[in-house]
Amino acid sequence: MPKVDKADLEGAIYTREIVQIINKGIDEYYYDIPNNGTVEKVDFEQLVKEYFPMIDISKLVGNIYGEYLNIGLENVEFQCSSDDCDYSIACGAYAIIQSDNSFGEWHNF
């Protein structure tokens, strides 16, 4: 973590550069854009490791557990949760992945 005053902490973490990268990644993973390796996208795991070293990404992902999985002919539906961070990271996260590996729907309750 950079050494800054408490008032400047948010600006020190969310620099213009990181906000632009995050917004680019959000656009790349948005609905109806395939995630089958044909489109180069932001590597969010690497981004978290590089810019947010205070987050243990392996622990965060390791605490997510599956609640529901439905494999259909046209898509895959799943729901998962985590009790990490008082349920504020992933709680009843639900998604539909379409046959081209794009998200058809996403909710995190």
Salt bridges, closest charged atoms under 4 A:
GLU28 OE2 - LYS24 NZ 2.62
GLU45 OE2 - LYS49 NZ 3.18
GLU105 OE2 - HIS107 NE2 2.64
